[in-house]
Amino acid sequence: MSALKVRQATPQDAALLAGMNPHVHGLHADNRPDLFQARPSAEELTKRFAERLGQESTRIFVAEPADGECAGYAEATVYHRGPSVLLNADSFIALNQIVVAPEAKRLGVATALLEAVREAGREAGCRRLVTEVWEFNEGARSFYEAAGLQPMKRMLEQPL
């Protein structure tokens, strides 16, 4: 892959992001059809991304090689929480999604996107980065652990 550029997404990227989303959403829908819609329409996804891009706490980054084709994106949310009777004040950036086009896997795209999210968190005054990963997504779990993220808590479920 040629030199990679990571840039902040703009409202004009909503359709581009919607087109990339099935690369990650399909994995989730295939493994957890009880939770994830099978095939959201391009129009619905474009609207979702347009709304997210309009939110002050949202950070979305697009990775592009020199040829201009989108290789992936990362979406994150900045949180600043004041103290409560039980919790200390906290500021963190939550990585909601990271998506890499199949032809761009293992070429440094995810690493570049993760670093853009880290930098956005630092710039926003966050003290940590958090993300969630599904148990079935072994590739993502391995990537995050190799990138230095460590398990923080475990969520359990039981059908009723």
C-alpha positions as CSV (number, residue, x, y, z in Angstrom):
1,M,0.0,0.0,0.0
2,S,1.2,3.5,-0.8
3,A,1.7,6.1,1.9
4,L,-1.2,6.2,4.2
5,K,-2.9,9.5,5.2
6,V,-5.3,9.6,8.2
7,R,-7.6,12.6,8.3
8,Q,-10.6,13.7,10.3
9,A,-13.9,12.9,8.5
10,T,-16.2,15.7,7.3
11,P,-19.9,15.7,6.8
12,Q,-19.3,15.0,3.1
13,D,-17.8,11.6,4.1
14,A,-21.1,10.2,5.5
15,A,-21.8,8.1,2.4
16,L,-18.2,6.9,2.3
17,L,-18.4,5.8,5.9
18,A,-21.7,4.1,5.2
19,G,-20.1,2.2,2.4
20,M,-17.3,1.0,4.6
21,N,-19.5,0.0,7.6
22,P,-20.6,-3.4,6.2
23,H,-17.0,-4.6,6.5
24,V,-17.4,-4.6,10.3
25,H,-21.2,-4.7,10.7
26,G,-21.5,-7.9,8.7
27,L,-19.2,-9.7,11.1
28,H,-21.3,-8.6,14.1
29,A,-24.6,-9.4,12.3
30,D,-23.4,-12.9,11.3
31,N,-22.2,-13.7,14.8
32,R,-25.0,-12.0,16.8
33,P,-28.1,-11.8,14.7
34,D,-30.2,-11.5,17.9
35,L,-28.6,-8.1,18.5
36,F,-27.5,-6.6,15.1
37,Q,-29.7,-5.7,12.1
38,A,-28.8,-7.9,9.1
39,R,-28.4,-5.2,6.5
40,P,-29.0,-1.6,7.3
41,S,-29.6,0.4,4.1
42,A,-27.0,2.7,2.7
43,E,-29.5,5.6,3.3
44,E,-29.9,4.7,7.0
45,L,-26.2,4.3,7.5
46,T,-25.4,7.6,5.7
47,K,-28.0,9.4,7.9
48,R,-26.5,7.8,11.0
49,F,-22.9,8.9,10.1
50,A,-24.2,12.4,9.2
51,E,-25.7,12.7,12.6
52,R,-22.6,11.4,14.4
53,L,-20.4,13.8,12.5
54,G,-22.5,16.6,13.8
55,Q,-21.9,15.7,17.4
56,E,-19.2,17.6,19.3
57,S,-18.1,14.6,21.2
58,T,-17.6,12.4,18.1
59,R,-14.3,11.9,16.4
60,I,-14.2,10.0,13.1
61,F,-11.0,9.4,11.1
62,V,-10.6,8.1,7.6
63,A,-7.5,6.3,6.4
64,E,-6.6,6.8,2.7
65,P,-3.6,5.6,0.7
66,A,-2.1,8.1,-1.8
67,D,-4.4,6.8,-4.5
68,G,-7.3,8.2,-2.5
69,E,-9.3,5.0,-2.0
70,C,-10.7,4.7,1.5
71,A,-8.9,1.9,3.4
72,G,-10.8,2.2,6.7
73,Y,-12.2,4.4,9.4
74,A,-12.4,4.7,13.2
75,E,-15.2,6.3,15.2
76,A,-14.8,7.4,18.8
77,T,-16.6,9.4,21.4
78,V,-15.0,11.7,24.0
79,Y,-16.5,11.5,27.5
80,H,-15.9,13.9,30.4
81,R,-17.6,12.8,33.6
82,G,-17.6,14.7,36.9
83,P,-17.2,13.0,40.3
84,S,-20.1,11.4,42.0
85,V,-20.6,9.8,45.4
86,L,-19.2,6.6,44.1
87,L,-16.9,7.5,41.2
88,N,-14.0,9.8,40.6
89,A,-14.1,12.3,37.8
90,D,-13.0,10.7,34.5
91,S,-12.1,11.7,31.0
92,F,-11.7,9.1,28.3
93,I,-12.1,8.4,24.6
94,A,-14.2,5.4,23.7
95,L,-13.3,3.7,20.4
96,N,-16.7,2.6,19.0
97,Q,-15.7,1.1,15.7
98,I,-12.6,0.5,13.7
99,V,-13.1,-0.7,10.2
100,V,-10.5,-1.8,7.6
101,A,-11.3,-2.8,4.0
102,P,-10.5,-6.4,3.4
103,E,-7.8,-5.6,0.8
104,A,-6.1,-3.2,3.3
105,K,-5.8,-5.7,6.2
106,R,-2.4,-6.2,7.8
107,L,-1.0,-3.1,6.1
108,G,-0.9,-0.8,9.1
109,V,-4.3,0.8,8.6
110,A,-5.8,-0.2,11.9
111,T,-2.7,0.9,13.7
112,A,-2.7,4.3,12.1
113,L,-6.4,4.8,12.9
114,L,-5.9,3.7,16.5
115,E,-3.1,6.2,16.9
116,A,-5.3,9.0,15.5
117,V,-7.9,8.1,18.1
118,R,-5.3,8.1,20.8
119,E,-4.1,11.6,19.7
120,A,-7.6,12.9,19.6
121,G,-8.1,11.7,23.2
122,R,-4.9,13.4,24.3
123,E,-6.0,16.6,22.6
124,A,-9.4,16.4,24.3
125,G,-7.7,16.0,27.7
126,C,-8.6,12.4,28.1
127,R,-6.6,10.2,30.5
128,R,-7.4,6.9,28.8
129,L,-8.7,5.0,25.8
130,V,-11.3,2.4,26.2
131,T,-13.0,0.0,23.7
132,E,-15.2,-3.1,23.7
133,V,-14.6,-6.2,21.6
134,W,-16.9,-9.1,21.1
135,E,-15.6,-12.5,22.2
136,F,-16.2,-13.9,18.7
137,N,-13.9,-11.3,17.2
138,E,-10.6,-12.9,17.7
139,G,-8.8,-10.8,15.2
140,A,-9.8,-7.6,16.9
141,R,-9.0,-9.0,20.3
142,S,-5.5,-9.9,19.2
143,F,-4.9,-6.5,17.5
144,Y,-6.0,-4.5,20.6
145,E,-3.8,-6.6,22.9
146,A,-0.8,-6.3,20.6
147,A,-1.5,-2.5,20.5
148,G,-1.2,-2.4,24.3
149,L,-4.8,-2.4,25.4
150,Q,-5.5,-4.6,28.4
151,P,-8.8,-6.2,29.7
152,M,-10.6,-3.8,32.0
153,K,-13.8,-5.7,32.9
154,R,-15.8,-8.6,31.6
155,M,-19.5,-8.5,30.6
156,L,-21.5,-11.6,31.0
157,E,-24.9,-12.6,29.6
158,Q,-27.5,-15.3,29.9
159,P,-30.6,-15.8,27.7
160,L,-33.9,-15.7,29.6
